[in-house]
Amino acid sequence: MKLVHAEYGIEIELKENQISVLVVESPEKLSELIQELYLSRQGGEGKFLLSEADKLLNMGKFLELVVNPFAIDVNEKRIVQKLYQEIESQVQEQLVLETAEIHSRLISYLEEIAGKVTYPVIFDLEQNVLGLMKTYNVRLETESITMLEKLVEYFRLLHQLCRVEVIVCVNLKSYLSEVELRQLYETVFYEKIALILLENVQREKVDGERICIMDRDWCIIDLE
């Protein structure tokens, strides 16, 4: 799998058990690259391309851009939607009788409620597990406290539920220590997630990283 920006000669080959670090020395260029990644994910005019075996991939589906790690939310809409789909699939496969029994009891309960008033009351009789989950606000429990814990949990959910293959983080090394980075790298290696770090300054290299620098003349220097 590769992430490419042909105009600037950026070609990041995403290899297993390797973290790709791109250090962009120019603040203007870093801002521009972040914006183009965002546009590319949105299907706009961004100039980044994600490919595998010479086949273009949908960046909005397979790639996530994390600019502000403090704003990540494991219960964001798309994750919860995928969670509901998985729960509903398991219910249909393993809890058919239990679901039918609960549904029958709910109907009896609603009919009893309706009988308590003198108004013509109707309700939806459709058996809908999804509606039940929404009614009771089924969501993922969040026990994470540290930035590292939040990132680990978020990355796993993106990969396992949403099938995200590539995660790009901006200036992540500003928030995590070397020890925390190593722990995060262990997670992405285990989950087989391709992690790309966009950094504004070069910091100490951590095992598993491949570092490239885009200098202020836009030249790409591979430090591998």
N, CA and C atoms as a LAMMPS dump frame, in Angstrom:
ITEM: TIMESTEP
0
ITEM: NUMBER OF ATOMS
672
ITEM: BOX BOUNDS ff ff ff
-5.0000000000000000e+02 5.0000000000000000e+02
-5.0000000000000000e+02 5.0000000000000000e+02
-5.0000000000000000e+02 5.0000000000000000e+02
ITEM: ATOMS id mol type element x y z
1 1 1 N 0.853 -1.186 0
2 1 2 C 0 0 0
3 1 3 C 0.889 1.236 0
4 2 1 N 0.494 2.275 -0.749
5 2 2 C 1.286 3.499 -0.842
6 2 3 C 0.398 4.73 -0.705
7 3 1 N 0.954 5.763 -0.087
8 3 2 C 0.326 7.08 -0.058
9 3 3 C 1.24 8.006 -0.844
10 4 1 N 0.685 8.636 -1.884
11 4 2 C 1.515 9.378 -2.833
12 4 3 C 0.977 10.786 -3.037
13 5 1 N 1.914 11.734 -3.123
14 5 2 C 1.613 13.093 -3.564
15 5 3 C 2.62 13.39 -4.671
16 6 1 N 2.195 13.195 -5.914
17 6 2 C 3.12 13.252 -7.044
18 6 3 C 3.769 14.624 -7.21
19 7 1 N 3.019 15.687 -6.947
20 7 2 C 3.535 17.034 -7.177
21 7 3 C 4.768 17.326 -6.326
22 8 1 N 4.785 16.835 -5.087
23 8 2 C 5.915 17.082 -4.193
24 8 3 C 6.849 15.883 -4.09
25 9 1 N 6.602 14.867 -4.875
26 9 2 C 7.481 13.708 -4.861
27 9 3 C 7.388 12.875 -3.602
28 10 1 N 6.265 12.957 -2.923
29 10 2 C 6.073 12.168 -1.704
30 10 3 C 5.527 10.794 -2.08
31 11 1 N 6.235 9.769 -1.695
32 11 2 C 5.767 8.397 -1.93
33 11 3 C 6.08 7.587 -0.678
34 12 1 N 5.069 7.38 0.134
35 12 2 C 5.233 6.664 1.396
36 12 3 C 4.754 5.234 1.214
37 13 1 N 5.693 4.312 1.215
38 13 2 C 5.343 2.9 1.098
39 13 3 C 5.045 2.359 2.488
40 14 1 N 3.85 1.847 2.648
41 14 2 C 3.386 1.409 3.962
42 14 3 C 3.707 -0.066 4.151
43 15 1 N 4.693 -0.318 4.991
44 15 2 C 5.155 -1.681 5.216
45 15 3 C 4.731 -2.176 6.592
46 16 1 N 4.581 -3.483 6.704
47 16 2 C 4.201 -4.079 7.979
48 16 3 C 5.305 -3.857 9.009
49 17 1 N 4.883 -3.548 10.238
50 17 2 C 5.816 -3.325 11.354
51 17 3 C 6.781 -2.172 11.088
52 18 1 N 6.278 -1.148 10.423
53 18 2 C 7.083 0.049 10.193
54 18 3 C 6.21 1.29 10.316
55 19 1 N 6.695 2.276 11.059
56 19 2 C 6.014 3.552 11.214
57 19 3 C 6.657 4.557 10.264
58 20 1 N 5.867 5.177 9.43
59 20 2 C 6.38 6.17 8.491
60 20 3 C 6.284 7.555 9.102
61 21 1 N 7.43 8.241 9.195
62 21 2 C 7.478 9.586 9.763
63 21 3 C 7.926 10.549 8.672
64 22 1 N 7.096 11.537 8.382
65 22 2 C 7.447 12.58 7.418
66 22 3 C 7.58 13.899 8.167
67 23 1 N 8.79 14.417 8.21
68 23 2 C 9.055 15.691 8.875
69 23 3 C 9.032 16.792 7.816
70 24 1 N 8.124 17.742 7.977
71 24 2 C 7.973 18.843 7.009
72 24 3 C 8.49 20.115 7.68
73 25 1 N 9.604 20.623 7.215
74 25 2 C 10.256 21.755 7.875
75 25 3 C 9.515 23.071 7.679
76 26 1 N 8.819 23.214 6.568
77 26 2 C 8.102 24.454 6.293
78 26 3 C 6.697 24.405 6.896
79 27 1 N 6.363 25.329 7.807
80 27 2 C 5.007 25.347 8.378
81 27 3 C 3.927 25.497 7.302
82 28 1 N 4.231 26.302 6.275
83 28 2 C 3.248 26.52 5.207
84 28 3 C 2.98 25.212 4.453
85 29 1 N 4.059 24.463 4.173
86 29 2 C 3.889 23.212 3.441
87 29 3 C 3.191 22.16 4.29
88 30 1 N 3.518 22.138 5.579
89 30 2 C 2.836 21.184 6.455
90 30 3 C 1.342 21.47 6.48
91 31 1 N 0.992 22.745 6.62
92 31 2 C -0.425 23.131 6.614
93 31 3 C -1.093 22.744 5.302
94 32 1 N -0.385 22.96 4.204
95 32 2 C -0.933 22.628 2.89
96 32 3 C -1.155 21.125 2.741
97 33 1 N -0.182 20.336 3.198
98 33 2 C -0.31 18.88 3.089
99 33 3 C -1.457 18.352 3.947
100 34 1 N -1.624 18.916 5.137
101 34 2 C -2.741 18.505 5.997
102 34 3 C -4.074 18.817 5.318
103 35 1 N -4.16 20.016 4.743
104 35 2 C -5.399 20.406 4.058
105 35 3 C -5.682 19.485 2.875
106 36 1 N -4.644 19.135 2.139
107 36 2 C -4.859 18.275 0.968
108 36 3 C -5.222 16.854 1.386
109 37 1 N -4.658 16.385 2.49
110 37 2 C -5.078 15.081 3.002
111 37 3 C -6.557 15.102 3.377
112 38 1 N -6.95 16.178 4.034
113 38 2 C -8.358 16.326 4.426
114 38 3 C -9.262 16.33 3.193
115 39 1 N -8.891 17.109 2.18
116 39 2 C -9.69 17.177 0.97
117 39 3 C -9.735 15.834 0.242
118 40 1 N -8.606 15.145 0.221
119 40 2 C -8.558 13.837 -0.435
120 40 3 C -9.481 12.84 0.258
121 41 1 N -9.535 12.901 1.595
122 41 2 C -10.436 12.026 2.348
123 41 3 C -11.893 12.347 2.062
124 42 1 N -12.164 13.629 1.83
125 42 2 C -13.545 14.064 1.588
126 42 3 C -13.958 13.885 0.137
127 43 1 N -13.051 13.385 -0.688
128 43 2 C -13.37 13.205 -2.098
129 43 3 C -13.285 14.491 -2.883
130 44 1 N -12.563 15.482 -2.356
131 44 2 C -12.45 16.777 -3.014
132 44 3 C -11.263 16.848 -3.946
133 45 1 N -10.592 17.988 -3.934
134 45 2 C -9.515 18.232 -4.887
135 45 3 C -8.132 17.998 -4.298
136 46 1 N -8.041 17.278 -3.231
137 46 2 C -6.744 16.969 -2.659
138 46 3 C -5.904 16.134 -3.615
139 47 1 N -4.592 16.264 -3.515
140 47 2 C -3.695 15.628 -4.48
141 47 3 C -3.042 14.358 -3.945
142 48 1 N -3.473 13.899 -2.792
143 48 2 C -2.954 12.634 -2.277
144 48 3 C -3.726 11.465 -2.875
145 49 1 N -3.018 10.376 -3.129
146 49 2 C -3.631 9.154 -3.629
147 49 3 C -3.187 7.98 -2.768
148 50 1 N -4.116 7.11 -2.443
149 50 2 C -3.821 5.898 -1.695
150 50 3 C -4.049 4.716 -2.624
151 51 1 N -3.063 3.844 -2.728
152 51 2 C -3.186 2.733 -3.669
153 51 3 C -2.631 1.45 -3.078
154 52 1 N -3.07 0.359 -3.645
155 52 2 C -2.55 -0.961 -3.287
156 52 3 C -2.514 -1.806 -4.54
157 53 1 N -1.337 -2.318 -4.865
158 53 2 C -1.14 -3.116 -6.079
159 53 3 C -1.646 -2.36 -7.307
160 54 1 N -1.284 -1.071 -7.378
161 54 2 C -1.647 -0.205 -8.506
162 54 3 C -3.152 0.047 -8.635
163 55 1 N -3.894 -0.251 -7.591
164 55 2 C -5.331 0.015 -7.574
165 55 3 C -5.609 1.141 -6.588
166 56 1 N -6.307 2.194 -7.056
167 56 2 C -6.632 3.316 -6.182
168 56 3 C -7.674 2.907 -5.151
169 57 1 N -7.456 3.361 -3.917
170 57 2 C -8.373 3.053 -2.828
171 57 3 C -9.126 4.311 -2.402
172 58 1 N -10.299 4.111 -1.872
173 58 2 C -11.118 5.212 -1.361
174 58 3 C -10.527 5.702 -0.036
175 59 1 N -9.926 6.893 -0.054
176 59 2 C -9.273 7.408 1.149
177 59 3 C -10.259 7.682 2.269
178 60 1 N -11.467 8.078 1.915
179 60 2 C -12.47 8.336 2.938
180 60 3 C -12.844 7.085 3.704
181 61 1 N -12.645 5.936 3.091
182 61 2 C -12.993 4.663 3.72
183 61 3 C -11.81 4.039 4.449
184 62 1 N -10.631 4.114 3.857
185 62 2 C -9.491 3.363 4.37
186 62 3 C -8.491 4.195 5.169
187 63 1 N -8.616 5.515 5.153
188 63 2 C -7.628 6.361 5.821
189 63 3 C -8.302 7.328 6.784
190 64 1 N -7.682 7.501 7.952
191 64 2 C -8.165 8.455 8.946
192 64 3 C -7.08 9.48 9.228
193 65 1 N -7.475 10.737 9.366
194 65 2 C -6.559 11.825 9.663
195 65 3 C -6.847 12.347 11.062
196 66 1 N -5.85 12.293 11.947
197 66 2 C -5.997 12.78 13.323
198 66 3 C -5.136 14.022 13.479
199 67 1 N -5.782 15.186 13.509
200 67 2 C -5.072 16.451 13.674
201 67 3 C -5.024 16.847 15.138
202 68 1 N -6.108 16.6 15.842
203 68 2 C -6.202 16.959 17.266
204 68 3 C -6.521 15.71 18.082
205 69 1 N -5.515 15.071 18.688
206 69 2 C -5.767 13.838 19.445
207 69 3 C -6.648 14.05 20.672
208 70 1 N -6.767 15.298 21.143
209 70 2 C -7.618 15.563 22.297
210 70 3 C -9.109 15.481 21.93
211 71 1 N -9.407 15.554 20.646
212 71 2 C -10.802 15.581 20.204
213 71 3 C -11.326 14.213 19.775
214 72 1 N -10.495 13.191 19.817
215 72 2 C -10.96 11.877 19.367
216 72 3 C -12.037 11.348 20.306
217 73 1 N -12.976 10.601 19.742
218 73 2 C -14.121 10.112 20.5
219 73 3 C -14.448 8.702 20.033
220 74 1 N -14.301 7.722 20.908
221 74 2 C -14.576 6.337 20.518
222 74 3 C -16.056 6.117 20.231
223 75 1 N -16.9 7.047 20.671
224 75 2 C -18.333 6.932 20.398
225 75 3 C -18.787 7.885 19.305
226 76 1 N -17.876 8.212 18.398
227 76 2 C -18.284 9.034 17.27
228 76 3 C -19.266 8.238 16.403
229 77 1 N -20.028 8.943 15.597
230 77 2 C -21.18 8.37 14.904
231 77 3 C -20.859 7.129 14.096
232 78 1 N -19.807 7.176 13.284
233 78 2 C -19.538 6.028 12.395
234 78 3 C -19.12 4.791 13.187
235 79 1 N -18.404 4.975 14.3
236 79 2 C -18.006 3.829 15.11
237 79 3 C -19.228 3.197 15.755
238 80 1 N -20.105 4.014 16.31
239 80 2 C -21.316 3.489 16.945
240 80 3 C -22.215 2.803 15.918
241 81 1 N -22.319 3.376 14.722
242 81 2 C -23.123 2.746 13.674
243 81 3 C -22.6 1.345 13.34
244 82 1 N -21.283 1.225 13.215
245 82 2 C -20.683 -0.084 12.929
246 82 3 C -20.88 -1.034 14.102
247 83 1 N -20.813 -0.506 15.319
248 83 2 C -21.063 -1.325 16.502
249 83 3 C -22.482 -1.879 16.474
250 84 1 N -23.443 -1.02 16.156
251 84 2 C -24.843 -1.453 16.074
252 84 3 C -25.026 -2.531 15.018
253 85 1 N -24.375 -2.357 13.877
254 85 2 C -24.489 -3.35 12.808
255 85 3 C -23.953 -4.703 13.25
256 86 1 N -22.832 -4.679 13.981
257 86 2 C -22.252 -5.942 14.457
258 86 3 C -23.148 -6.59 15.501
259 87 1 N -23.684 -5.778 16.421
260 87 2 C -24.586 -6.318 17.437
261 87 3 C -25.827 -6.915 16.775
262 88 1 N -26.395 -6.184 15.825
263 88 2 C -27.6 -6.659 15.142
264 88 3 C -27.338 -7.968 14.407
265 89 1 N -26.167 -8.085 13.795
266 89 2 C -25.809 -9.317 13.094
267 89 3 C -25.728 -10.493 14.066
268 90 1 N -25.114 -10.264 15.236
269 90 2 C -24.999 -11.321 16.227
270 90 3 C -26.366 -11.715 16.791
271 91 1 N -27.232 -10.722 16.97
272 91 2 C -28.582 -10.997 17.464
273 91 3 C -29.343 -11.877 16.483
274 92 1 N -29.242 -11.557 15.208
275 92 2 C -29.958 -12.325 14.187
276 92 3 C -29.433 -13.748 14.068
277 93 1 N -28.176 -13.941 14.41
278 93 2 C -27.585 -15.268 14.301
279 93 3 C -27.791 -16.109 15.567
280 94 1 N -27.788 -15.477 16.731
281 94 2 C -27.725 -16.248 17.967
282 94 3 C -28.846 -15.989 18.962
283 95 1 N -29.587 -14.887 18.8
284 95 2 C -30.583 -14.54 19.812
285 95 3 C -31.976 -14.318 19.2
286 96 1 N -32.324 -15.112 18.221
287 96 2 C -33.595 -14.928 17.517
288 96 3 C -34.786 -15.149 18.455
289 97 1 N -34.777 -16.25 19.19
290 97 2 C -35.906 -16.569 20.069
291 97 3 C -36.016 -15.566 21.213
292 98 1 N -34.868 -15.209 21.806
293 98 2 C -34.871 -14.246 22.904
294 98 3 C -35.398 -12.883 22.441
295 99 1 N -34.992 -12.503 21.224
296 99 2 C -35.447 -11.217 20.683
297 99 3 C -36.949 -11.225 20.445
298 100 1 N -37.469 -12.33 19.903
299 100 2 C -38.903 -12.445 19.648
300 100 3 C -39.701 -12.387 20.956
301 101 1 N -39.156 -13.02 22.006
302 101 2 C -39.847 -13.015 23.301
303 101 3 C -39.887 -11.61 23.887
304 102 1 N -38.756 -10.918 23.84
305 102 2 C -38.706 -9.548 24.363
306 102 3 C -39.632 -8.647 23.577
307 103 1 N -39.653 -8.826 22.254
308 103 2 C -40.51 -8.002 21.41
309 103 3 C -41.982 -8.221 21.755
310 104 1 N -42.333 -9.482 21.986
311 104 2 C -43.724 -9.799 22.352
312 104 3 C -44.11 -9.138 23.669
313 105 1 N -43.197 -9.167 24.638
314 105 2 C -43.471 -8.544 25.933
315 105 3 C -43.59 -7.027 25.799
316 106 1 N -42.763 -6.441 24.949
317 106 2 C -42.83 -4.994 24.736
318 106 3 C -44.167 -4.597 24.125
319 107 1 N -44.649 -5.398 23.185
320 107 2 C -45.941 -5.098 22.563
321 107 3 C -47.058 -5.161 23.607
322 108 1 N -47.016 -6.189 24.431
323 108 2 C -48.042 -6.319 25.49
324 108 3 C -47.986 -5.126 26.432
325 109 1 N -46.77 -4.702 26.764
326 109 2 C -46.595 -3.559 27.658
327 109 3 C -47.134 -2.28 27.021
328 110 1 N -46.826 -2.082 25.731
329 110 2 C -47.302 -0.881 25.041
330 110 3 C -48.821 -0.891 24.908
331 111 1 N -49.395 -2.061 24.677
332 111 2 C -50.854 -2.159 24.573
333 111 3 C -51.51 -1.826 25.913
334 112 1 N -50.874 -2.257 26.991
335 112 2 C -51.404 -1.949 28.322
336 112 3 C -51.321 -0.449 28.592
337 113 1 N -50.215 0.157 28.199
338 113 2 C -50.069 1.6 28.36
339 113 3 C -51.14 2.336 27.564
340 114 1 N -51.325 1.893 26.3
341 114 2 C -52.306 2.547 25.434
342 114 3 C -53.713 2.445 26.009
343 115 1 N -53.957 1.341 26.728
344 115 2 C -55.284 1.148 27.302
345 115 3 C -55.556 2.026 28.504
346 116 1 N -54.568 2.699 29.02
347 116 2 C -54.723 3.551 30.192
348 116 3 C -55.257 4.944 29.851
349 117 1 N -55.235 5.289 28.55
350 117 2 C -55.705 6.615 28.146
351 117 3 C -56.905 6.469 27.217
352 118 1 N -57.653 7.552 27.059
353 118 2 C -58.862 7.505 26.236
354 118 3 C -58.605 7.956 24.802
355 119 1 N -57.359 8.207 24.476
356 119 2 C -57.026 8.679 23.131
357 119 3 C -56.651 7.499 22.226
358 120 1 N -56.856 7.661 20.923
359 120 2 C -56.456 6.595 19.982
360 120 3 C -54.932 6.561 19.824
361 121 1 N -54.284 5.599 20.44
362 121 2 C -52.821 5.499 20.434
363 121 3 C -52.391 4.334 19.542
364 122 1 N -51.403 4.58 18.695
365 122 2 C -50.831 3.51 17.876
366 122 3 C -49.321 3.5 18.091
367 123 1 N -48.682 2.408 17.746
368 123 2 C -47.221 2.324 17.841
369 123 3 C -46.694 1.374 16.773
370 124 1 N -45.398 1.447 16.525
371 124 2 C -44.75 0.647 15.494
372 124 3 C -44.546 -0.77 16.009
373 125 1 N -45.071 -1.747 15.276
374 125 2 C -44.97 -3.142 15.676
375 125 3 C -43.748 -3.835 15.082
376 126 1 N -42.969 -3.123 14.298
377 126 2 C -41.83 -3.747 13.629
378 126 3 C -40.769 -4.162 14.642
379 127 1 N -40.281 -5.386 14.483
380 127 2 C -39.224 -5.873 15.366
381 127 3 C -37.913 -5.225 14.937
382 128 1 N -37.341 -4.407 15.788
383 128 2 C -36.194 -3.597 15.386
384 128 3 C -35.188 -3.511 16.534
385 129 1 N -34.143 -4.331 16.45
386 129 2 C -33.098 -4.324 17.466
387 129 3 C -32.345 -3.003 17.452
388 130 1 N -32.152 -2.458 16.25
389 130 2 C -31.439 -1.189 16.113
390 130 3 C -32.161 -0.082 16.874
391 131 1 N -33.478 -0.049 16.745
392 131 2 C -34.268 0.95 17.457
393 131 3 C -34.148 0.798 18.967
394 132 1 N -34.074 -0.441 19.429
395 132 2 C -33.937 -0.707 20.86
396 132 3 C -32.591 -0.191 21.369
397 133 1 N -31.537 -0.415 20.585
398 133 2 C -30.214 0.049 20.993
399 133 3 C -30.157 1.567 21.053
400 134 1 N -30.816 2.215 20.104
401 134 2 C -30.841 3.677 20.104
402 134 3 C -31.635 4.204 21.295
403 135 1 N -32.752 3.526 21.598
404 135 2 C -33.585 3.964 22.714
405 135 3 C -32.813 3.951 24.033
406 136 1 N -32.012 2.922 24.212
407 136 2 C -31.256 2.797 25.463
408 136 3 C -29.83 3.33 25.343
409 137 1 N -29.557 4.013 24.245
410 137 2 C -28.268 4.681 24.046
411 137 3 C -27.095 3.721 24.275
412 138 1 N -27.152 2.578 23.611
413 138 2 C -26.062 1.61 23.69
414 138 3 C -24.807 2.24 23.097
415 139 1 N -23.706 2.179 23.808
416 139 2 C -22.47 2.816 23.362
417 139 3 C -21.281 2.1 23.989
418 140 1 N -20.102 2.487 23.569
419 140 2 C -18.879 1.887 24.079
420 140 3 C -18.486 2.534 25.401
421 141 1 N -18.127 1.715 26.355
422 141 2 C -17.672 2.241 27.636
423 141 3 C -16.258 2.794 27.465
424 142 1 N -16.012 3.953 28.004
425 142 2 C -14.696 4.572 27.896
426 142 3 C -14.065 4.689 29.272
427 143 1 N -13.018 3.919 29.468
428 143 2 C -12.306 3.957 30.738
429 143 3 C -10.92 4.563 30.577
430 144 1 N -10.572 4.935 29.349
431 144 2 C -9.232 5.462 29.109
432 144 3 C -9.038 6.794 29.835
433 145 1 N -7.847 6.975 30.353
434 145 2 C -7.519 8.19 31.088
435 145 3 C -6.429 8.973 30.376
436 146 1 N -5.361 8.295 30.01
437 146 2 C -4.229 8.972 29.389
438 146 3 C -4.441 9.133 27.888
439 147 1 N -3.642 10.004 27.294
440 147 2 C -3.673 10.186 25.846
441 147 3 C -3.363 8.876 25.127
442 148 1 N -2.391 8.137 25.633
443 148 2 C -2.024 6.865 25.022
444 148 3 C -3.193 5.892 25.03
445 149 1 N -3.869 5.776 26.156
446 149 2 C -5.012 4.853 26.256
447 149 3 C -6.116 5.237 25.279
448 150 1 N -6.376 6.53 25.153
449 150 2 C -7.406 6.986 24.219
450 150 3 C -7.037 6.633 22.781
451 151 1 N -5.784 6.857 22.434
452 151 2 C -5.337 6.575 21.072
453 151 3 C -5.386 5.086 20.76
454 152 1 N -4.92 4.271 21.686
455 152 2 C -4.93 2.822 21.484
456 152 3 C -6.347 2.322 21.258
457 153 1 N -7.262 2.755 22.108
458 153 2 C -8.657 2.332 21.994
459 153 3 C -9.273 2.818 20.683
460 154 1 N -9.021 4.058 20.341
461 154 2 C -9.574 4.651 19.126
462 154 3 C -9.034 3.949 17.875
463 155 1 N -7.742 3.71 17.83
464 155 2 C -7.132 3.052 16.671
465 155 3 C -7.698 1.649 16.482
466 156 1 N -7.833 0.913 17.577
467 156 2 C -8.37 -0.449 17.482
468 156 3 C -9.785 -0.457 16.942
469 157 1 N -10.609 0.461 17.441
470 157 2 C -12.003 0.509 16.998
471 157 3 C -12.112 0.922 15.534
472 158 1 N -11.305 1.895 15.133
473 158 2 C -11.313 2.31 13.728
474 158 3 C -10.973 1.136 12.815
475 159 1 N -9.978 0.362 13.241
476 159 2 C -9.537 -0.758 12.406
477 159 3 C -10.516 -1.922 12.436
478 160 1 N -10.942 -2.313 13.64
479 160 2 C -11.765 -3.505 13.774
480 160 3 C -13.212 -3.298 13.335
481 161 1 N -13.772 -2.126 13.641
482 161 2 C -15.167 -1.876 13.293
483 161 3 C -15.323 -1.179 11.945
484 162 1 N -14.481 -0.185 11.677
485 162 2 C -14.64 0.631 10.465
486 162 3 C -13.709 0.215 9.33
487 163 1 N -12.842 -0.759 9.592
488 163 2 C -11.927 -1.286 8.574
489 163 3 C -10.96 -0.224 8.046
490 164 1 N -10.605 0.72 8.877
491 164 2 C -9.606 1.724 8.508
492 164 3 C -8.237 1.051 8.505
493 165 1 N -7.481 1.233 7.42
494 165 2 C -6.181 0.574 7.278
495 165 3 C -5.009 1.513 7.553
496 166 1 N -5.213 2.817 7.313
497 166 2 C -4.127 3.793 7.427
498 166 3 C -4.572 4.934 8.338
499 167 1 N -3.729 5.291 9.31
500 167 2 C -4.012 6.417 10.193
501 167 3 C -2.86 7.404 10.105
502 168 1 N -3.179 8.662 9.816
503 168 2 C -2.187 9.724 9.737
504 168 3 C -2.384 10.652 10.929
505 169 1 N -1.329 10.855 11.718
506 169 2 C -1.4 11.728 12.889
507 169 3 C -0.466 12.918 12.711
508 170 1 N -0.919 14.091 13.119
509 170 2 C -0.138 15.315 13
510 170 3 C 0.511 15.643 14.332
511 171 1 N 1.848 15.753 14.317
512 171 2 C 2.629 16.151 15.501
513 171 3 C 2.336 15.29 16.73
514 172 1 N 2.165 14.01 16.513
515 172 2 C 1.861 13.116 17.626
516 172 3 C 3.007 13.046 18.626
517 173 1 N 4.227 13.23 18.143
518 173 2 C 5.384 13.154 19.032
519 173 3 C 5.443 14.318 20.021
520 174 1 N 4.607 15.313 19.802
521 174 2 C 4.537 16.423 20.757
522 174 3 C 3.764 16.04 22.006
523 175 1 N 2.988 14.944 21.928
524 175 2 C 2.103 14.594 23.036
525 175 3 C 2.498 13.31 23.758
526 176 1 N 3.318 12.473 23.141
527 176 2 C 3.66 11.191 23.73
528 176 3 C 5.16 11.084 23.982
529 177 1 N 5.516 10.439 25.08
530 177 2 C 6.919 10.174 25.37
531 177 3 C 7.407 9.026 24.488
532 178 1 N 8.7 8.785 24.51
533 178 2 C 9.249 7.682 23.721
534 178 3 C 8.688 6.34 24.183
535 179 1 N 8.552 6.172 25.493
536 179 2 C 7.988 4.934 26.03
537 179 3 C 6.546 4.748 25.549
538 180 1 N 5.766 5.813 25.567
539 180 2 C 4.37 5.736 25.115
540 180 3 C 4.297 5.464 23.62
541 181 1 N 5.189 6.071 22.856
542 181 2 C 5.223 5.808 21.421
543 181 3 C 5.499 4.336 21.14
544 182 1 N 6.441 3.767 21.885
545 182 2 C 6.746 2.353 21.695
546 182 3 C 5.51 1.488 21.975
547 183 1 N 4.774 1.831 23.003
548 183 2 C 3.568 1.067 23.339
549 183 3 C 2.506 1.211 22.246
550 184 1 N 2.367 2.433 21.727
551 184 2 C 1.41 2.649 20.647
552 184 3 C 1.827 1.883 19.397
553 185 1 N 3.108 1.893 19.094
554 185 2 C 3.607 1.171 17.924
555 185 3 C 3.343 -0.328 18.049
556 186 1 N 3.493 -0.87 19.25
557 186 2 C 3.202 -2.288 19.472
558 186 3 C 1.75 -2.606 19.101
559 187 1 N 0.856 -1.682 19.46
560 187 2 C -0.565 -1.881 19.147
561 187 3 C -0.813 -1.871 17.644
562 188 1 N -0.278 -0.877 16.941
563 188 2 C -0.546 -0.788 15.509
564 188 3 C 0.13 -1.935 14.756
565 189 1 N 1.281 -2.405 15.251
566 189 2 C 1.916 -3.571 14.621
567 189 3 C 1.043 -4.808 14.803
568 190 1 N 0.521 -4.976 16.023
569 190 2 C -0.324 -6.145 16.301
570 190 3 C -1.612 -6.104 15.479
571 191 1 N -2.207 -4.922 15.385
572 191 2 C -3.464 -4.775 14.642
573 191 3 C -3.252 -4.688 13.129
574 192 1 N -1.975 -4.575 12.722
575 192 2 C -1.625 -4.422 11.295
576 192 3 C -2.239 -3.14 10.711
577 193 1 N -2.074 -2.059 11.47
578 193 2 C -2.494 -0.733 11.035
579 193 3 C -1.266 0 10.505
580 194 1 N -1.413 0.661 9.368
581 194 2 C -0.331 1.495 8.833
582 194 3 C -0.433 2.878 9.473
583 195 1 N 0.606 3.274 10.211
584 195 2 C 0.606 4.558 10.907
585 195 3 C 1.619 5.495 10.269
586 196 1 N 1.155 6.705 9.934
587 196 2 C 2.011 7.751 9.365
588 196 3 C 1.994 8.939 10.308
589 197 1 N 3.175 9.438 10.653
590 197 2 C 3.279 10.626 11.486
591 197 3 C 3.751 11.796 10.638
592 198 1 N 2.976 12.874 10.649
593 198 2 C 3.393 14.137 10.035
594 198 3 C 3.891 15.038 11.147
595 199 1 N 5.172 15.402 11.094
596 199 2 C 5.78 16.179 12.165
597 199 3 C 6.376 17.475 11.612
598 200 1 N 6.416 18.498 12.454
599 200 2 C 6.985 19.777 12.002
600 200 3 C 8.465 19.916 12.353
601 201 1 N 8.945 19.063 13.284
602 201 2 C 10.371 19.059 13.618
603 201 3 C 10.824 17.612 13.773
604 202 1 N 12.115 17.388 13.539
605 202 2 C 12.665 16.053 13.705
606 202 3 C 12.986 15.798 15.166
607 203 1 N 12.477 14.703 15.681
608 203 2 C 12.752 14.316 17.067
609 203 3 C 13.505 12.989 17.093
610 204 1 N 13.866 12.561 18.284
611 204 2 C 14.631 11.322 18.441
612 204 3 C 13.915 10.162 17.752
613 205 1 N 14.679 9.399 17.003
614 205 2 C 14.099 8.259 16.296
615 205 3 C 13.777 7.138 17.275
616 206 1 N 12.61 6.527 17.067
617 206 2 C 12.166 5.401 17.885
618 206 3 C 12.236 4.145 17.033
619 207 1 N 12.569 3.029 17.648
620 207 2 C 12.653 1.768 16.907
621 207 3 C 11.365 1.522 16.124
622 208 1 N 11.546 1.128 14.871
623 208 2 C 10.394 0.83 14.02
624 208 3 C 10.026 1.961 13.088
625 209 1 N 10.661 3.118 13.265
626 209 2 C 10.333 4.28 12.425
627 209 3 C 11.207 4.329 11.164
628 210 1 N 10.598 4.782 10.105
629 210 2 C 11.342 5.176 8.903
630 210 3 C 11.08 6.668 8.709
631 211 1 N 12.137 7.455 8.762
632 211 2 C 11.994 8.911 8.761
633 211 3 C 12.406 9.5 7.416
634 212 1 N 11.537 10.372 6.888
635 212 2 C 11.851 11.172 5.709
636 212 3 C 11.658 12.641 6.074
637 213 1 N 12.459 13.487 5.466
638 213 2 C 12.349 14.922 5.716
639 213 3 C 12.054 15.649 4.413
640 214 1 N 11.064 16.528 4.462
641 214 2 C 10.852 17.474 3.365
642 214 3 C 11.422 18.804 3.832
643 215 1 N 12.55 19.195 3.252
644 215 2 C 13.189 20.423 3.71
645 215 3 C 12.478 21.651 3.132
646 216 1 N 13.006 22.82 3.453
647 216 2 C 12.341 24.053 3.035
648 216 3 C 12.438 24.307 1.533
649 217 1 N 13.269 23.531 0.851
650 217 2 C 13.346 23.6 -0.612
651 217 3 C 12.487 22.517 -1.261
652 218 1 N 11.681 21.821 -0.457
653 218 2 C 10.762 20.776 -0.876
654 218 3 C 11.472 19.508 -1.328
655 219 1 N 12.741 19.365 -0.985
656 219 2 C 13.477 18.146 -1.322
657 219 3 C 13.17 17.059 -0.286
658 220 1 N 12.996 15.831 -0.749
659 220 2 C 12.702 14.717 0.141
660 220 3 C 13.996 13.993 0.465
661 221 1 N 14.297 13.907 1.756
662 221 2 C 15.519 13.242 2.228
663 221 3 C 15.115 12.015 3.038
664 222 1 N 15.506 10.842 2.557
665 222 2 C 15.183 9.606 3.241
666 222 3 C 16.297 9.274 4.216
667 223 1 N 15.971 9.188 5.511
668 223 2 C 16.972 8.927 6.531
669 223 3 C 17.051 7.469 6.933
670 224 1 N 16.421 6.582 6.203
671 224 2 C 16.429 5.168 6.577
672 224 3 C 17.86 4.63 6.603
